[in-house]
């Protein structure tokens, strides 16, 4: 137990890193929940349509997460090695890569919107409503790519409080505009799902402007120079690509796997898919622990690896994983009890409310397992063990959840709730796979020496 329980100073350090990120994620997730309720009040069709449209955004978000994750690995380790110049160069690479990816997704949505939405649903009403949402939601991709690149870089060096402030401002604007534009208050027309997309686009542009201003004023470690974005460090780019390609591939395959599972749920019941949307949004609040722990892992493990303190990094990893499990148990118990109250906020049929309660409780009971797997994933990633993260994350998802859900939804009449439970329970098996890669210890290495 001494190896799993840290000192008072260790937990104070962990909380000081994780708490601002968790607070930021809580604000964002809570507002997403309010937005979800607002859209749900328009009707089940609107809720399902936005859920379908956002599956494309999920793939984009996952791609960005993979690239920013690779950049974060190097930034965290170079920060530990006290090499500020290379931290800055990696951020420049990250911003340019994010912009290029955003442009590709925007072009795809502008040129082939109906085909992309049609992949997730063949229902004409859902497709049409999704297209109305995407028409304006496409404007969020570019500003988000820039903001997310900067945010993740700041997070990698332990600068977290400013992000909380920006998050509060952004979600406040988003929620206010949602209220005005979705329902047509203060003389504005009733825009429904289009209003939600316009509100998000305006909030994302504001968020980007704030982050850019912060970097221009040079008050938070990094700076922004447009000139430097055209003169990238290609030696660092090559080193980063070795990690970015498998990490990004993992995130893309993982998001595509989730999309395939979503298709399986649609085969079971298009009506009850609205419940899936609610559960995903609600559980974002429970999953705030993931964001906090990922930052703690990047700093308490990544920085130690960069400083060549390998044994201390291993010790921190054990303590962070155990701490995460305990937090997961506490949060899971809370959501088991509050699930019925959450369902009552939605203006949907009783059968959908009952499904919401059941699905929230399934995920709540499995929350400690999710936390363990996530902590191991970020530990492997902090040490640059990209192959192991690919195998345990997206690899296992396709072999487990995707394969099982596809076969059961296509060749049986399995109810959605039971299929959902089977897919989520696959994470219990994933726990053993994660433990195997963690104990191999390939992640415990200093990458800054190799690059030098």
KATA-V855997 format. One record per backbone hydrogen bond with DSSP energy under -1.0 kcal/mol. CO is the residue of the C=O (numbers start at 1). NH is the residue of the N-H. If there is no record, write none. Layout:
{{CO/NH} {CO/NH}}
//
This chain:
{{1/4} {1/5} {7/11} {8/12} {9/13} {10/14} {11/15} {12/16} {13/17} {14/18} {15/19} {18/22} {19/23} {20/24} {21/25} {22/26} {23/27} {24/28} {25/29} {26/30} {27/31} {28/32} {29/33} {30/34} {31/35} {32/36} {33/37} {34/38} {35/39} {36/40} {37/41} {39/42} {43/47} {44/48} {45/49} {46/50} {47/51} {48/52} {49/53} {50/54} {52/55} {53/56} {54/58} {55/59} {56/60} {57/61} {58/62} {59/63} {60/64} {61/65} {62/66} {63/67} {64/68} {65/69} {66/70} {67/71} {68/72} {69/73} {70/74} {71/75} {72/76} {73/77} {74/78} {75/79} {76/80} {77/81} {78/83} {79/82} {83/87} {84/88} {85/89} {86/90} {87/91} {88/92} {89/93} {90/94} {91/95} {92/96} {93/97} {94/98} {95/99} {96/100} {97/101} {98/102} {99/103} {100/104} {101/105} {102/106} {103/107} {104/108} {105/109} {106/110} {107/111} {108/112} {112/116} {113/117} {114/118} {117/120} {117/121} {123/127} {124/128} {125/129} {126/130} {127/131} {128/132} {129/133} {130/134} {131/135} {133/136} {133/137} {134/138} {136/139} {137/140} {138/141} {140/144} {141/145} {142/146} {143/147} {144/148} {145/149} {146/150} {147/151} {148/152} {149/153} {150/154} {151/155} {152/156} {154/159} {155/158} {160/164} {161/165} {162/166} {163/167} {164/168} {165/169} {166/170} {167/171} {168/172} {169/173} {170/174} {171/175} {172/176} {173/177} {174/178} {175/179} {176/180} {177/181} {178/182} {180/185} {181/191} {182/192} {185/188} {191/194} {192/196} {193/197} {194/198} {195/199} {196/200} {197/201} {198/202} {199/203} {200/204} {201/205} {202/206} {203/207} {204/208} {205/209} {206/210} {207/211} {208/212} {209/213} {210/214} {211/215} {212/216} {213/217} {214/219} {220/222} {225/229} {227/230} {228/231} {233/237} {234/238} {235/239} {236/240} {237/241} {238/242} {240/244} {241/245} {243/247} {244/248} {245/249} {246/250} {247/251} {248/252} {249/253} {250/254} {251/255} {252/256} {253/257} {254/258} {255/259} {256/260} {257/261} {258/262} {259/263} {260/264} {261/265} {262/266} {263/267} {264/268} {265/269} {271/274} {272/275} {273/277} {274/278} {275/279} {276/280} {277/281} {278/282} {279/283} {282/285} {283/287} {285/288} {287/290} {288/292} {289/293} {290/294} {291/295} {292/296} {293/297} {294/298} {295/299} {296/300} {297/301} {297/302} {299/303} {301/305} {302/306} {303/307} {304/309} {305/308} {309/313} {310/314} {311/315} {312/316} {313/317} {314/318} {315/319} {316/320} {317/321} {318/322} {319/323} {320/324} {321/325} {322/326} {323/327} {324/328} {325/329} {326/330} {327/331} {328/332} {329/333} {330/334} {331/335} {332/336} {333/337} {334/338} {335/339} {338/342} {339/343} {340/344} {342/345} {343/346} {346/348} {349/353} {350/354} {351/355} {352/356} {353/357} {354/358} {355/359} {356/360} {357/361} {358/362} {359/363} {360/364} {361/365} {362/366} {366/370} {367/371} {368/372} {369/373} {370/374} {371/375} {372/376} {373/377} {374/378} {375/379} {376/380} {377/381} {378/382} {379/383} {380/385} {381/384} {384/386} {385/389} {386/390} {387/391} {388/392} {389/393} {390/395} {393/397} {394/398} {395/399} {396/400} {397/402} {398/403} {400/404} {401/405} {402/406} {403/407} {404/408} {405/409} {406/410} {407/411} {408/412} {415/419} {416/420} {417/421} {418/422} {419/423} {420/424} {421/425} {424/427} {425/428} {426/430} {427/431} {429/433} {430/434} {431/435} {432/436} {433/437} {434/438} {435/439} {436/440} {441/444} {443/445} {447/451} {448/452}}
//
